[in-house]
Amino acid sequence: MIARKLAKVAPDEDPAHVAGAIAIFATETIKRSANNLMEARAYLDGLKNGIDGLLKNAFSEEAEKKRD
């Protein structure tokens, strides 16, 4: 839902700037949720794994082409 809203308000923005804004938003969200740095890093690890899965899905066709 948030991603769709962001795509509507910033369709022509540099993807690096959008990614930076998302990282800042994620940092602030984790900061509000975590009680200490170790807990914050656990949230970050989960987020990293989630992003990795999304990237694998986004580039799955490219990976299949390389295997063929």
MIPAVEX-709919 format. One line per field, with one value per residue: residue number from 1; residue in one letter; x, y, z of N, C-alpha, C in turn. Coordinates in steps of 0.02 Angstrom, whole numbers. Example, Ala and Ser with C-alpha at 12.3 -4.5 7.8 and 13.67 -1.06 7.14 Angstrom:
<rs>
resi = [1; 2]
resn = [A; S]
n_east = [660; 642]
n_north = [-284; -112]
n_up = [390; 354]
ca_east = [615; 684]
ca_north = [-225; -53]
ca_up = [390; 357]
c_east = [660; 645]
c_north = [-165; 2]
c_up = [390; 394]
</rs>
This chain:
<rs>
resi = [1; 2; 3; 4; 5; 6; 7; 8; 9; 10; 11; 12; 13; 14; 15; 16; 17; 18; 19; 20; 21; 22; 23; 24; 25; 26; 27; 28; 29; 30; 31; 32; 33; 34; 35; 36; 37; 38; 39; 40; 41; 42; 43; 44; 45; 46; 47; 48; 49; 50; 51; 52; 53; 54; 55; 56; 57; 58; 59; 60; 61; 62; 63; 64; 65; 66; 67; 68]
resn = [M; I; A; R; K; L; A; K; V; A; P; D; E; D; P; A; H; V; A; G; A; I; A; I; F; A; T; E; T; I; K; R; S; A; N; N; L; M; E; A; R; A; Y; L; D; G; L; K; N; G; I; D; G; L; L; K; N; A; F; S; E; E; A; E; K; K; R; D]
n_east = [41; 93; 199; 133; 73; 188; 242; 149; 166; 298; 343; 442; 560; 734; 785; 881; 869; 739; 755; 843; 760; 666; 748; 781; 653; 626; 726; 686; 564; 603; 679; 581; 519; 612; 701; 834; 1002; 1037; 914; 863; 950; 910; 783; 825; 897; 791; 721; 817; 822; 692; 694; 790; 721; 618; 694; 747; 630; 594; 695; 688; 660; 771; 871; 831; 851; 990; 1023; 982]
n_north = [-59; 66; 72; 84; 210; 289; 270; 340; 474; 502; 469; 500; 514; 491; 326; 294; 399; 379; 253; 289; 373; 280; 198; 287; 306; 174; 159; 252; 196; 71; 116; 167; 49; -42; -88; -82; -80; -210; -272; -188; -217; -347; -326; -260; -362; -448; -365; -350; -482; -491; -394; -452; -566; -506; -447; -561; -616; -513; -518; -645; -698; -658; -730; -860; -859; -852; -977; -1061]
n_up = [0; 44; -44; -168; -152; -142; -269; -343; -301; -325; -460; -554; -488; -446; -428; -330; -239; -194; -134; -33; 44; 85; 163; 267; 321; 362; 458; 556; 592; 642; 749; 833; 868; 921; 1070; 1097; 1025; 981; 963; 865; 760; 735; 682; 567; 502; 470; 383; 282; 233; 183; 80; -1; -44; -118; -220; -281; -333; -420; -514; -564; -692; -764; -700; -732; -870; -877; -829; -929]
ca_east = [0; 137; 238; 90; 67; 252; 248; 106; 190; 368; 356; 500; 618; 791; 775; 926; 840; 681; 781; 869; 703; 638; 795; 771; 588; 634; 767; 645; 514; 638; 699; 522; 498; 664; 720; 907; 1035; 1034; 847; 858; 986; 869; 733; 861; 910; 728; 707; 864; 799; 632; 714; 824; 669; 585; 740; 749; 568; 596; 744; 685; 664; 841; 909; 813; 883; 1061; 1030; 968]
ca_north = [0; 124; 73; 111; 282; 319; 269; 393; 541; 512; 423; 519; 523; 446; 268; 297; 446; 345; 201; 324; 394; 219; 177; 332; 289; 110; 171; 285; 148; 22; 152; 171; -18; -79; -64; -74; -89; -280; -283; -150; -255; -405; -300; -246; -427; -470; -321; -369; -545; -477; -360; -501; -607; -465; -441; -626; -621; -462; -537; -718; -714; -648; -787; -919; -853; -868; -1049; -1097]
ca_up = [0; 47; -107; -221; -140; -158; -342; -370; -285; -347; -516; -593; -444; -452; -384; -272; -190; -164; -89; 26; 84; 116; 216; 324; 351; 397; 518; 607; 614; 685; 810; 876; 888; 956; 1136; 1101; 961; 961; 938; 803; 709; 718; 635; 505; 470; 440; 326; 230; 203; 145; 19; -43; -75; -169; -277; -315; -372; -473; -565; -574; -764; -784; -674; -772; -936; -869; -818; -992]
c_east = [44; 177; 196; 82; 131; 262; 206; 135; 260; 385; 419; 563; 672; 780; 821; 900; 779; 704; 809; 813; 670; 682; 788; 706; 593; 674; 726; 592; 545; 657; 641; 502; 548; 681; 795; 937; 1031; 966; 836; 893; 947; 813; 766; 876; 847; 710; 753; 843; 737; 648; 749; 773; 633; 629; 746; 688; 570; 642; 743; 690; 736; 884; 894; 846; 957; 1072; 1021; 1025]
c_north = [63; 129; 102; 187; 318; 322; 324; 463; 555; 468; 438; 529; 472; 388; 268; 344; 414; 291; 233; 347; 335; 195; 222; 318; 224; 118; 202; 237; 96; 55; 156; 103; -55; -46; -53; -90; -161; -296; -248; -187; -317; -384; -289; -310; -453; -430; -338; -433; -535; -443; -408; -545; -569; -457; -506; -636; -573; -482; -612; -737; -708; -707; -851; -918; -872; -943; -1088; -1096]
c_up = [0; -18; -164; -214; -160; -234; -374; -359; -310; -407; -555; -552; -459; -404; -323; -218; -156; -115; -26; 73; 120; 173; 278; 360; 391; 461; 573; 634; 661; 751; 859; 905; 932; 1023; 1144; 1032; 937; 931; 871; 746; 689; 670; 566; 467; 436; 379; 267; 195; 161; 79; -28; -79; -130; -230; -316; -358; -431; -530; -580; -647; -789; -760; -712; -840; -932; -860; -882; -1040]
</rs>
